[in-house]
C-alpha cells in the first residue's frame, strides 16, 4: 500500500533557466498532492521559491555545465558533492531535468546507490548522439517526453517512456488564439522581438549578430521598434552592457510569450522559446551558431534530422526559416525577414500555421507538470512497496 502519510525525499537536478522553471512547476504540482515530500537538489531561484532546498546553485553556471573540459575540476567536484549527498542521505527518488551532459552523471550515481531516477525532458538522441541510448537505458527508470513523437521513439529503444505534454505550453490558452490579421500591416512600423537565448554561450554567439540584423532593418524601417527578451535580470544586465550603439531596443525579462504576442515578427535563438513564439502566432526566423570547423568535421555528419529547430522538427518541414548554423553572414537572414514583411498574406498564413502547430503539440494534454508529478508519485509508491 502507498504510504502517503510518510515523508519522502526527492532530489532534483537542474542546470539551466528553463529546467529551473520546469522543476519549480513540478514541485508546486507535487505539493498539491496528499504526499509529504522534502525537496532538495541543485538548481536555481525558481526551484528555491517553490520550496526546494538548494544545495548548490547550478543555474547560471551554464559555461561550466556545457564546457566541462574548460571547467573539469569544478564539474568533477560538483558531481562528487552530489554523489556524497546521495550516499549519506536517504533519497526516495532522483529527478533530473534536461542537460544530459551533466545529468547523466547524477543518474549514474543514483543508479549505483539503487535510487530510482526520473528523466524529465528527453535528451534529443533522435537528432544526434544516438550512441548514448545504452547509457540512458541503463540509468533511466522512467522518461517523461515533451515532444509527441518521442514516446514511441524511445519505447522502441527499450526505454520506459511517456509523453506528458510540453511544460512551455502550460497556462497558455492556445485554443483561443487566432492567427494575426496583417491586412493593415505597415512594414515601416514593425514591432520586432529579439530573443538571444538564456545561456551565456548563446548570448556570446548570437547577441551581436542579432543586433547587427536590427541595425540593418532599421535602415530600411526607421520607425521599427525592437524589444529584447532576457531570461533573467542577470542576463538583462549582460545584454545591456554589450548593446551596440544605435540599436535602441527596450528590454523585458522572462516574457517570451507575452512579448511574442505583442510583436509582429521575432528573431529567435533556436531552443524552447521557439515553441512559445509559435503558440503566440508570431512569425519568426530562427538562428544558432556553431564552430565552422567542428560543424564541417563532425556536426553535419552526426545530426540525423533534416531540420534542426524545434518548430520545423514538429512540422516536419521548414515552416519557418532556420539558419543553423549561420556562421558569419547575416545577409540571408535580413533578406528572409524582408521577404516576410513585404508579403502580408504570407505573414497571416504563417501565423495561423504556427498556432495550429502549437495546438497539435499540446492536443489532449493539460498541465505537463501535473502529469510528471503523477509519474513521480507512482514511482514513489513502487519504491515504497518494493
LOKE-830029 format. One record per residue (C-alpha): residue number from 1; residue in one letter; z, y, x. Coordinates in Angstrom, 1 decimal, always signed. Layout:
N
nr; rest; c3; c2; c1
NUM; a; Z; Y; X
...
// end
This chain:
386
nr; rest; c3; c2; c1
1; x; +0.0; +0.0; +0.0
2; x; -0.8; +3.5; +1.3
3; x; +2.2; +5.4; +2.5
4; x; +1.6; +8.9; +1.1
5; x; +5.3; +9.6; +1.4
6; x; +5.5; +9.3; +5.2
7; x; +4.4; +11.9; +7.7
8; x; +1.2; +11.3; +9.5
9; x; +0.0; +12.9; +12.7
10; x; -3.7; +13.8; +13.1
11; x; -5.1; +15.1; +16.3
12; x; -8.2; +17.3; +16.0
13; x; -10.6; +18.4; +18.8
14; x; -13.0; +21.3; +18.5
15; x; -14.7; +23.2; +21.3
16; x; -16.8; +25.9; +19.7
17; x; -16.5; +28.5; +16.9
18; x; -18.4; +26.5; +14.3
19; x; -16.3; +23.4; +14.9
20; x; -13.2; +25.6; +14.7
21; x; -14.3; +26.8; +11.2
22; x; -15.2; +23.3; +10.1
23; x; -11.9; +21.8; +11.2
24; x; -9.9; +24.6; +9.7
25; x; -11.5; +23.9; +6.3
26; x; -10.8; +20.2; +6.8
27; x; -7.1; +20.9; +7.5
28; x; -7.0; +23.0; +4.3
29; x; -8.6; +20.2; +2.3
30; x; -6.1; +17.6; +3.7
31; x; -3.2; +19.9; +2.8
32; x; -4.3; +19.8; -0.8
33; x; -3.7; +16.0; -0.9
34; x; -0.4; +14.3; -1.5
35; x; -0.2; +13.3; +2.1
36; x; +2.3; +14.9; +4.5
37; x; +0.3; +15.5; +7.7
38; x; +1.2; +17.1; +11.0
39; x; -1.8; +18.6; +12.6
40; x; -2.1; +19.1; +16.3
41; x; -5.0; +19.5; +18.7
42; x; -7.3; +21.7; +20.7
43; x; -9.5; +24.3; +19.1
44; x; -9.4; +27.9; +18.2
45; x; -7.8; +30.6; +15.9
46; x; -9.2; +29.3; +12.6
47; x; -7.5; +25.9; +13.1
48; x; -4.3; +27.7; +14.1
49; x; -4.4; +29.8; +11.0
50; x; -5.0; +26.7; +8.9
51; x; -1.8; +25.2; +10.3
52; x; -2.8; +23.2; +13.3
53; x; -0.5; +23.3; +16.4
54; x; -2.9; +24.2; +19.2
55; x; -2.1; +22.5; +22.5
56; x; -4.8; +24.4; +24.2
57; x; -7.4; +27.0; +23.2
58; x; -10.8; +25.4; +23.8
59; x; -13.0; +27.6; +21.5
60; x; -14.3; +30.5; +23.7
61; x; -14.5; +28.2; +26.7
62; x; -18.0; +27.0; +26.0
63; x; -19.0; +27.6; +29.5
64; x; -16.5; +25.0; +30.7
65; x; -17.5; +22.6; +28.0
66; x; -21.2; +22.9; +28.3
67; x; -21.4; +23.3; +32.0
68; x; -19.0; +20.7; +33.1
69; x; -20.5; +20.4; +36.6
70; x; -19.6; +24.0; +37.3
71; x; -16.1; +23.6; +35.9
72; x; -15.5; +20.0; +36.7
73; x; -11.8; +20.4; +37.7
74; x; -10.9; +22.5; +34.6
75; x; -12.8; +20.0; +32.4
76; x; -11.2; +17.0; +34.0
77; x; -7.7; +18.4; +33.8
78; x; -8.1; +19.3; +30.1
79; x; -9.2; +15.8; +29.3
80; x; -6.3; +14.4; +31.3
81; x; -3.8; +16.6; +29.5
82; x; -5.1; +15.5; +26.1
83; x; -5.1; +11.8; +27.2
84; x; -1.4; +12.2; +28.3
85; x; -0.5; +13.7; +24.9
86; x; -2.2; +10.8; +23.1
87; x; -0.3; +8.3; +25.3
88; x; +3.1; +10.0; +24.9
89; x; +2.9; +10.9; +21.2
90; x; +2.3; +8.7; +18.2
91; x; -1.0; +9.8; +16.6
92; x; -2.4; +8.1; +13.5
93; x; -5.9; +9.5; +13.6
94; x; -8.1; +11.5; +16.0
95; x; -10.8; +13.7; +14.6
96; x; -13.5; +15.1; +17.0
97; x; -15.9; +17.7; +15.8
98; x; -19.3; +18.3; +17.3
99; x; -19.6; +18.9; +21.1
100; x; -20.2; +15.3; +22.1
101; x; -20.4; +16.1; +25.8
102; x; -16.7; +16.9; +25.6
103; x; -15.5; +14.9; +22.6
104; x; -16.9; +11.5; +23.8
105; x; -14.1; +11.7; +26.5
106; x; -11.5; +12.3; +23.8
107; x; -12.8; +9.5; +21.7
108; x; -12.8; +7.2; +24.7
109; x; -9.2; +8.0; +25.4
110; x; -8.2; +7.3; +21.8
111; x; -10.1; +4.0; +21.7
112; x; -8.3; +2.8; +24.8
113; x; -5.0; +3.6; +23.0
114; x; -6.0; +1.9; +19.8
115; x; -6.2; +5.1; +17.8
116; x; -8.9; +5.3; +15.1
117; x; -11.4; +8.1; +15.7
118; x; -13.4; +10.0; +13.1
119; x; -16.5; +11.9; +14.4
120; x; -17.2; +14.9; +12.2
121; x; -20.8; +16.3; +12.7
122; x; -23.0; +13.6; +14.2
123; x; -24.4; +14.0; +17.7
124; x; -28.1; +14.6; +17.4
125; x; -29.1; +11.3; +19.1
126; x; -32.1; +11.1; +16.9
127; x; -33.5; +14.2; +18.7
128; x; -32.6; +13.3; +22.3
129; x; -30.1; +11.3; +24.3
130; x; -30.6; +8.1; +22.2
131; x; -29.2; +6.0; +25.1
132; x; -25.7; +7.3; +24.1
133; x; -25.8; +5.3; +20.9
134; x; -24.0; +2.5; +22.6
135; x; -21.2; +4.9; +23.6
136; x; -21.0; +6.3; +20.1
137; x; -20.8; +2.8; +18.6
138; x; -18.0; +1.9; +21.0
139; x; -15.8; +4.9; +20.4
140; x; -16.5; +5.9; +16.8
141; x; -14.8; +4.2; +13.9
142; x; -16.3; +6.5; +11.3
143; x; -19.1; +9.1; +11.5
144; x; -19.4; +11.9; +9.0
145; x; -23.0; +13.2; +9.0
146; x; -24.0; +16.6; +7.8
147; x; -27.8; +16.1; +7.6
148; x; -29.2; +13.9; +4.8
149; x; -31.3; +11.6; +6.9
150; x; -28.6; +10.9; +9.5
151; x; -26.6; +8.3; +7.5
152; x; -29.4; +5.8; +7.3
153; x; -30.5; +6.5; +10.9
154; x; -27.0; +5.8; +12.4
155; x; -26.3; +2.9; +10.0
156; x; -29.4; +1.2; +11.3
157; x; -27.9; +1.5; +14.8
158; x; -24.7; -0.2; +13.7
159; x; -22.6; +2.9; +13.2
160; x; -20.3; +3.2; +10.1
161; x; -21.8; +6.5; +8.9
162; x; -21.5; +8.5; +5.7
163; x; -23.3; +11.7; +4.6
164; x; -20.8; +14.3; +3.5
165; x; -23.0; +17.3; +3.0
166; x; -23.2; +20.4; +5.2
167; x; -20.0; +22.4; +5.6
168; x; -22.1; +25.5; +6.3
169; x; -23.1; +25.4; +2.6
170; x; -19.5; +25.1; +1.3
171; x; -18.8; +28.0; -1.0
172; x; -22.4; +29.2; -1.2
173; x; -23.8; +29.3; -4.8
174; x; -27.3; +28.3; -3.6
175; x; -28.5; +27.1; -7.0
176; x; -28.1; +30.6; -8.5
177; x; -30.1; +32.2; -5.6
178; x; -33.5; +33.5; -6.4
179; x; -36.4; +34.0; -4.0
180; x; -36.9; +37.5; -2.8
181; x; -39.5; +39.7; -4.5
182; x; -41.3; +41.6; -1.8
183; x; -43.7; +43.3; -4.2
184; x; -42.4; +46.7; -3.3
185; x; -41.5; +45.9; +0.3
186; x; -42.5; +48.5; +2.9
187; x; -42.6; +47.2; +6.5
188; x; -41.6; +50.5; +7.9
189; x; -38.2; +50.2; +6.2
190; x; -37.5; +46.6; +7.2
191; x; -33.8; +45.6; +7.4
192; x; -33.6; +43.2; +10.3
193; x; -30.8; +40.8; +11.1
194; x; -30.3; +39.7; +14.8
195; x; -28.2; +36.6; +15.3
196; x; -27.9; +35.7; +19.0
197; x; -25.6; +32.7; +18.6
198; x; -21.9; +32.0; +19.1
199; x; -21.8; +30.6; +22.6
200; x; -21.7; +32.8; +25.7
201; x; -24.7; +30.8; +27.2
202; x; -26.8; +31.6; +24.1
203; x; -25.9; +35.3; +24.3
204; x; -26.7; +35.4; +28.0
205; x; -30.2; +34.0; +27.4
206; x; -31.1; +35.4; +24.0
207; x; -29.4; +38.8; +23.5
208; x; -31.6; +40.9; +25.9
209; x; -34.9; +39.4; +24.7
210; x; -33.8; +39.8; +21.1
211; x; -33.1; +43.5; +21.8
212; x; -36.5; +43.9; +23.5
213; x; -38.1; +42.4; +20.4
214; x; -36.2; +45.0; +18.4
215; x; -37.4; +47.8; +20.6
216; x; -41.0; +46.8; +20.2
217; x; -40.6; +46.5; +16.5
218; x; -39.0; +50.0; +16.3
219; x; -42.1; +51.4; +18.0
220; x; -44.2; +50.2; +15.0
221; x; -41.5; +50.6; +12.3
222; x; -39.4; +53.6; +13.4
223; x; -37.3; +53.5; +10.2
224; x; -36.3; +49.9; +10.6
225; x; -32.6; +49.1; +10.6
226; x; -31.1; +46.3; +12.8
227; x; -27.8; +44.5; +12.1
228; x; -26.4; +42.2; +14.8
229; x; -24.0; +39.4; +13.7
230; x; -21.3; +38.4; +16.2
231; x; -19.4; +35.1; +15.9
232; x; -16.0; +36.8; +16.6
233; x; -14.5; +40.1; +17.8
234; x; -14.7; +38.9; +21.4
235; x; -18.4; +38.3; +21.1
236; x; -18.9; +41.6; +19.4
237; x; -17.5; +43.4; +22.4
238; x; -19.7; +41.4; +24.7
239; x; -22.8; +42.3; +22.7
240; x; -21.9; +46.0; +22.5
241; x; -21.2; +46.0; +26.3
242; x; -24.7; +44.6; +27.0
243; x; -26.6; +46.6; +24.4
244; x; -29.8; +48.2; +25.7
245; x; -30.5; +51.9; +25.4
246; x; -32.4; +52.8; +22.2
247; x; -31.7; +49.7; +20.2
248; x; -29.2; +51.4; +17.9
249; x; -28.0; +48.5; +15.9
250; x; -24.9; +48.1; +13.9
251; x; -22.5; +45.1; +14.2
252; x; -20.8; +42.7; +11.9
253; x; -18.5; +39.8; +12.6
254; x; -18.8; +36.3; +11.1
255; x; -21.1; +37.4; +8.4
256; x; -24.2; +35.3; +8.8
257; x; -24.7; +34.5; +5.1
258; x; -23.9; +38.0; +3.7
259; x; -26.0; +39.8; +6.3
260; x; -28.9; +37.4; +5.7
261; x; -28.6; +38.2; +2.0
262; x; -28.8; +41.9; +2.7
263; x; -31.7; +41.9; +5.2
264; x; -35.5; +41.4; +4.8
265; x; -36.1; +39.4; +8.0
266; x; -34.0; +37.6; +10.6
267; x; -34.3; +36.8; +14.3
268; x; -32.0; +33.8; +14.8
269; x; -30.8; +31.7; +17.7
270; x; -31.5; +28.0; +17.0
271; x; -28.4; +26.3; +15.5
272; x; -26.3; +26.1; +12.4
273; x; -26.8; +29.7; +11.4
274; x; -30.5; +29.0; +10.5
275; x; -29.4; +26.9; +7.5
276; x; -27.2; +29.7; +6.2
277; x; -30.1; +32.1; +6.6
278; x; -32.3; +29.7; +4.7
279; x; -29.7; +29.5; +1.9
280; x; -29.9; +33.3; +1.6
281; x; -33.7; +33.0; +1.2
282; x; -34.2; +35.3; +4.2
283; x; -37.5; +34.7; +6.2
284; x; -36.9; +34.3; +9.9
285; x; -38.1; +33.3; +13.3
286; x; -36.0; +31.0; +15.5
287; x; -35.5; +31.3; +19.2
288; x; -33.9; +29.3; +22.0
289; x; -34.1; +29.4; +25.8
290; x; -34.2; +26.7; +28.5
291; x; -34.8; +26.4; +32.2
292; x; -38.6; +26.3; +32.7
293; x; -38.2; +23.7; +35.4
294; x; -35.8; +21.5; +33.6
295; x; -37.9; +21.7; +30.4
296; x; -41.1; +20.5; +32.0
297; x; -39.4; +17.9; +34.2
298; x; -37.1; +16.4; +31.6
299; x; -36.7; +18.2; +28.3
300; x; -40.1; +17.8; +26.7
301; x; -40.0; +14.1; +27.6
302; x; -36.5; +13.4; +26.3
303; x; -36.9; +15.0; +22.9
304; x; -38.0; +12.7; +20.2
305; x; -38.5; +15.1; +17.3
306; x; -41.7; +17.0; +16.5
307; x; -39.6; +20.1; +15.6
308; x; -36.5; +21.4; +17.3
309; x; -34.9; +23.8; +14.8
310; x; -32.7; +22.5; +12.0
311; x; -34.7; +24.2; +9.3
312; x; -38.0; +22.7; +10.4
313; x; -36.4; +19.3; +11.0
314; x; -35.2; +19.2; +7.5
315; x; -38.5; +20.4; +6.1
316; x; -40.4; +18.0; +8.4
317; x; -42.9; +20.8; +9.1
318; x; -43.0; +24.2; +10.7
319; x; -41.6; +26.1; +7.7
320; x; -40.6; +29.0; +10.0
321; x; -41.9; +29.8; +13.5
322; x; -39.8; +28.3; +16.2
323; x; -40.0; +29.5; +19.8
324; x; -38.1; +26.8; +21.6
325; x; -38.0; +27.4; +24.5
326; x; -39.8; +30.8; +24.5
327; x; -39.3; +31.3; +28.3
328; x; -40.2; +34.9; +29.2
329; x; -42.8; +36.2; +26.8
330; x; -41.7; +37.8; +23.6
331; x; -45.2; +38.9; +22.7
332; x; -45.9; +35.9; +20.4
333; x; -42.6; +36.4; +18.7
334; x; -43.3; +40.0; +17.9
335; x; -46.8; +39.0; +16.7
336; x; -45.4; +36.4; +14.4
337; x; -42.9; +38.8; +12.9
338; x; -45.5; +41.5; +12.3
339; x; -47.7; +38.8; +10.7
340; x; -45.0; +38.1; +8.1
341; x; -44.2; +41.8; +7.5
342; x; -47.8; +42.6; +6.7
343; x; -48.0; +39.9; +4.0
344; x; -45.7; +40.4; +1.0
345; x; -46.9; +37.2; -0.7
346; x; -46.1; +35.2; +2.4
347; x; -42.6; +36.6; +2.7
348; x; -41.9; +35.9; -1.0
349; x; -43.3; +32.3; -0.7
350; x; -41.2; +31.6; +2.4
351; x; -38.1; +33.0; +0.8
352; x; -38.5; +30.6; -2.1
353; x; -39.2; +27.6; +0.1
354; x; -36.1; +28.3; +2.3
355; x; -33.8; +28.3; -0.8
356; x; -35.4; +25.1; -2.1
357; x; -34.8; +23.5; +1.3
358; x; -31.1; +24.6; +1.3
359; x; -30.6; +23.3; -2.3
360; x; -32.1; +20.0; -1.3
361; x; -29.8; +19.7; +1.7
362; x; -26.8; +20.2; -0.5
363; x; -28.0; +18.3; -3.5
364; x; -25.3; +16.2; -5.2
365; x; -22.6; +17.4; -2.9
366; x; -19.7; +19.7; -3.4
367; x; -17.3; +20.5; -0.5
368; x; -18.1; +18.8; +2.7
369; x; -14.6; +19.5; +3.9
370; x; -13.1; +17.7; +0.9
371; x; -15.4; +14.7; +1.4
372; x; -14.4; +14.4; +5.1
373; x; -10.7; +14.8; +4.0
374; x; -11.2; +11.8; +1.7
375; x; -12.7; +9.8; +4.6
376; x; -9.7; +10.8; +6.8
377; x; -7.2; +9.7; +4.1
378; x; -8.9; +6.3; +3.7
379; x; -8.7; +5.8; +7.5
380; x; -5.0; +6.8; +7.5
381; x; -4.4; +4.3; +4.7
382; x; -6.2; +1.5; +6.6
383; x; -4.3; +2.4; +9.8
384; x; -1.0; +2.1; +7.9
385; x; -1.9; -1.1; +6.1
386; x; -3.2; -2.6; +9.3
// end
